Amino acid sequence: MPIAAILLVVLLVIVGALVIAALWGVGIYNGLVGLRNACKNAFAQVDVQLKRRYDLIPNLVETAKGYMAHESGTLTAVIEARAKATQANVRFAGNPNDPAAMRDLSQAEAGLSGALGKLMVVSEQYPQLKADANMRALMEELTSTENRIAFARQAFNDAVLFYNNARETFPQVFVANAFGFAAAEFFKAEEAEKAAPTVKF
């Protein structure tokens, strides 16, 4: 067999191996992109529910304000916690790959849940407020929204787990590191949020 034929065969084998490796890398890259986008989509569902809660809070505070004139500090704390949570949500939505932004959002949401919990405890001292039809409807809506947030957060955390597992396993880890696929952060319930009392009207 002439040397030129041997070199051609070797060259074809090398080119074939490179094409297979490139296709393999593209497949892994595309899979990681799909999983990262699934995380973003899952957070978008959380975001919808968080915004729904943010929209309910001013109505809740306004309704309570008429009955709780002496509890302005509690009402102010709820409004401030809502503002912090809204800002943290905007920051995270703008950069969903930033672990610090997710930690800030988790802490802000815990602060908001704690402030709402305190409002509910204080409102127990006002029987007329508990009997108010508007307040009851808002509380039912808020409870429903909290449940939706919990389900959406679980779906987001499942997507994060799937993505993180995929990016950390062999051989995907090489492609993930080469193209900057950073680990995603879980949306954890902070201690204040876990301890927030639930009050039913």
N, C-alpha and C positions, 0 to 999 in steps of 0.2 A: 504494500500500500504506500503510495507516494506521501511524502512529508506534507505537501499542500493539503491533501485530503484529510490527514490526521489533524492538522491545524484547523481546518474548517469544521471538523466534527467537535473538537475541543471548544472552538469559538461558539458553535451552535449550542453546546451544552451549557457554557457559561452564560450566554445570552438568555437561554431558556430558564436557567436558575434565577437570573436577575429579574426576568419578567414574572416568574412565579412569586418571588419574594416581594416584588412591587405590588402585585395584585393582593397578596396576603396582607401587606401593610395597609393598603387602601381599604381593604375589607375591615380590618381592625379599627382604623381611623374613623371610617363611616359609622361603625357600630358604636364607638365611643361618642361621636357627635350625636347620634340618635338618643343615647342614654342621657347625655347632658341636656339635650332639649326636652326629654321627658321630665327631668327634674325641674326645668324652667316652667313647663306646662303645669306640673303638679303644684308648684308654688303659685302660679297664676290662679289656681282654684282656691288656695288658701287666701290669697290676696283679695279675691272677690268677697269672701266671707268676713275678712278683717274690715274691709271698707264698709260692709253692711253694718258691722258692729259700730264702727266709728260714726256712721250716719245716725244710728239709734241713740247714741249717748247724749247729744245736745237736747233731744226731745225728752229724754229721761230726766236730765238735770233740770230742764225748764219746768217740767211737771212737778218735780220734787221741790223746786225753789219756792213755789207758792205755799207749801206746807211747812218747809224746813227753814224758816227765816233765820233761826239761830244756829244753823249748821253751815254757814257760808264757807268755812274752812274745808269741810268735807266735799262740798260741791266744787270748790275751786281746785281741790286736789284731783278730782275726777277729770275736770277739763284740762288741767296741766298734764296729767298722765296720758290723756287722749292725744294731746298735741305731740308729746314725746313719741308715742307709739306711731302716730301718723308719719312723723319725720323719719323715724327709724325704718318704717315700711318703705317709704319712698327711696331711702338710701339703699336698702337691700335690693329692691326691685330694679334699681338702676345698675347694680353690679351684683348679680346673684352668685358670682363665684368668690365673693369676698367673705371669708369666715368671720372676720371682725364685725362686718355689717349684720351677719346672721346672729351673732352673739348679742349685739346691741338691740336687735329686734326682739330677741327672746327676753332680754331683761326689761325692755320697754313694755312688752306685752304682759310680763309678770307684774310690773308696777301698775298697769292699767287694771288688770284683774284684781289686784289687791285693793286699789282705790274703789272699784265697783263693789267689791265685797264689803268694804267698810261702809259705803253708802247704803247697802242693803241692810246691814246690821243697824245702822242709825235710823233708817226709815221704819224699822220695827217699832220704834217709840212713837210713831205717828199713825194712829189707827185710821184717821181720815184719809191719809195718803194711801194706806193699804187698800182702802175701800174705793179709791178713785178708779173709775173704769179705764181711763186713759193710761194710768200707771200700770194697771193690771195687764192691759194689752201690750204695753211696751215691755214689761217683764217677761211675758210669754214669748214675745218676739226675740228678746235678748237671750232667753234660755234656748230657744230653737237655734239661734245663730251660734251660740257657744257650742252646741252639739255639732253643728256643721263645721265649725272651725276645728274641733277635735278630729272629726273624720278626715277633713281635708289635710290636716297636719300629719295624720298617720299615713295617708296616701303619699304625701310629699316625702316623709321619712323613708317609706318603702322604696320610692324611686331613688332617693339618695343612697340607700344601702345597696341597691342593685348596681347603680353607677359606680360607687366606690369599690365594690367587689370586682366589677369588670375591669376597672382601671388598675387594680392592684395585683391581679393574677398574672401568672406567666402564660404567654409571652406578651400580653397586652401592656404590661407595665413599661416595656421598652418604647412602644409607640406613644403611650400616655406621657411619659417623661420627655420624649423627644419633641412632642408638639404642645406641651404645656397644659395638659389636662389636669388641673388641680383638683384635689379632693373637695367634695361638697360637704357642707356643714349641716348637721341635723338641726331641725327646729325643735328644741327641747323646751319642755315646760319647766320654768324656773321654780324654785321653792315657794316663793310668795304666791305664785299662780296655783301651785298644787294645794296650798293651804287656804286659799280663798274660800270663805264660807259661802254656802249656797242657801239662799233664802227664797222660799216659795210664797207667793201671795195667794 
